[in-house]
Amino acid sequence: MSTELILASVIFISIGCILVGVFVLTKFIGPRNADPEMKNTVYESGVSNPVGNTNIRFSVKFYLVAISFLLFDVEIVFMFPWAVNVLELGYTGLIKMFVFVGLLFLGLIYMYKKKALEWD
């Protein structure tokens, strides 16, 4: 038997024992609520009695703004590595980035024309 297999087995068994120990400790240390009425009530952000109706419908504009935020946030994720390697990429990398930013700018213009960015 190889030493790597023995080490992997010891690590696997150790992690299993630690997880079982944590679950057993939370069973004994964790809070208990014996009242079944309190167990089924809503508790969110420290508020045990919510005020108002919870079935509120949001406007589609909210989702459009959220999706557009994600879209332009992902743009930054693609632009950061390009900015780090801009000298190594040369002119072809510069042209590709201009095309990428241009397409995103066209998307922004489209959203502006459709009035998706206006909040009523």
C-alpha positions as CSV (number, residue, x, y, z in Angstrom):
1,M,0.0,0.0,0.0
2,S,1.4,3.4,-1.0
3,T,1.9,6.2,1.5
4,E,-0.4,8.5,-0.5
5,L,-3.3,6.1,-0.2
6,I,-2.7,5.8,3.6
7,L,-2.5,9.6,3.9
8,A,-5.7,10.1,1.8
9,S,-7.5,7.5,3.9
10,V,-6.4,9.2,7.2
11,I,-7.5,12.6,5.9
12,F,-10.9,11.3,4.7
13,I,-11.6,9.5,7.9
14,S,-10.5,12.6,9.9
15,I,-12.8,14.9,8.0
16,G,-15.7,12.4,8.4
17,C,-15.1,12.3,12.2
18,I,-14.9,16.1,12.5
19,L,-18.2,16.5,10.6
20,V,-19.9,13.9,12.7
21,G,-18.6,15.6,15.8
22,V,-19.8,19.0,14.7
23,F,-23.3,17.7,13.9
24,V,-23.5,16.0,17.3
25,L,-22.3,19.1,19.1
26,T,-24.9,21.3,17.4
27,K,-27.6,18.8,18.4
28,F,-26.6,19.3,22.1
29,I,-25.4,22.9,22.2
30,G,-27.9,24.4,19.7
31,P,-31.0,26.3,20.7
32,R,-34.3,24.3,21.1
33,N,-37.7,25.6,20.5
34,A,-40.3,23.2,21.9
35,D,-43.3,25.4,21.1
36,P,-44.7,24.2,17.7
37,E,-46.5,27.4,17.1
38,M,-43.3,29.5,17.4
39,K,-41.5,26.9,15.3
40,N,-43.7,27.6,12.2
41,T,-43.7,31.4,12.4
42,V,-41.8,33.7,10.1
43,Y,-38.4,35.0,11.4
44,E,-36.5,37.2,9.0
45,S,-33.7,39.7,9.9
46,G,-34.7,39.8,13.5
47,V,-38.3,40.7,12.8
48,S,-40.6,38.0,14.1
49,N,-43.9,39.7,13.2
50,P,-43.7,41.1,9.6
51,V,-45.9,44.1,8.7
52,G,-47.8,44.2,5.5
53,N,-48.4,41.8,2.7
54,T,-45.5,39.5,1.7
55,N,-46.9,38.8,-1.8
56,I,-45.8,42.1,-3.3
57,R,-45.2,42.2,-7.0
58,F,-42.1,44.0,-8.3
59,S,-42.1,46.0,-11.4
60,V,-40.3,44.6,-14.5
61,K,-38.1,47.7,-14.5
62,F,-36.5,46.5,-11.3
63,Y,-35.4,43.3,-13.0
64,L,-34.3,45.1,-16.1
65,V,-32.0,47.3,-14.0
66,A,-30.7,44.3,-12.1
67,I,-29.9,42.4,-15.3
68,S,-28.3,45.4,-16.9
69,F,-26.1,45.9,-13.8
70,L,-25.0,42.3,-14.1
71,L,-24.2,42.7,-17.7
72,F,-22.1,45.8,-17.2
73,D,-20.5,44.2,-14.2
74,V,-19.3,41.3,-16.2
75,E,-17.8,43.8,-18.7
76,I,-15.4,44.8,-15.9
77,V,-14.4,41.2,-15.3
78,F,-13.4,40.9,-19.0
79,M,-11.7,44.3,-19.1
80,F,-9.4,43.8,-16.1
81,P,-7.3,41.0,-17.6
82,W,-7.1,42.9,-20.9
83,A,-5.8,46.0,-19.0
84,V,-3.2,43.9,-17.3
85,N,-1.9,42.4,-20.6
86,V,-2.5,45.4,-22.9
87,L,1.1,45.7,-24.0
88,E,1.5,42.0,-24.8
89,L,-1.7,41.9,-26.8
90,G,-0.7,44.6,-29.2
91,Y,-3.0,46.3,-31.7
92,T,-5.1,43.2,-32.3
93,G,-6.0,43.1,-28.6
94,L,-6.8,46.8,-28.7
95,I,-9.1,46.4,-31.7
96,K,-10.8,43.4,-30.1
97,M,-11.4,45.4,-26.9
98,F,-12.8,48.4,-28.9
99,V,-15.2,46.0,-30.6
100,F,-16.2,44.5,-27.3
101,V,-16.8,47.9,-25.7
102,G,-18.6,49.1,-28.8
103,L,-21.1,46.2,-28.7
104,L,-21.7,46.9,-25.0
105,F,-22.2,50.6,-25.8
106,L,-24.7,49.6,-28.5
107,G,-26.5,47.6,-25.9
108,L,-26.6,50.6,-23.6
109,I,-28.0,52.8,-26.4
110,Y,-30.7,50.1,-27.1
111,M,-31.6,50.1,-23.4
112,Y,-31.8,53.9,-23.4
113,K,-34.0,53.9,-26.5
114,K,-36.4,51.3,-24.9
115,K,-36.4,53.5,-21.8
116,A,-35.4,50.6,-19.6
117,L,-33.2,52.9,-17.5
118,E,-36.0,55.3,-16.6
119,W,-37.4,54.7,-13.2
120,D,-41.1,55.8,-12.7
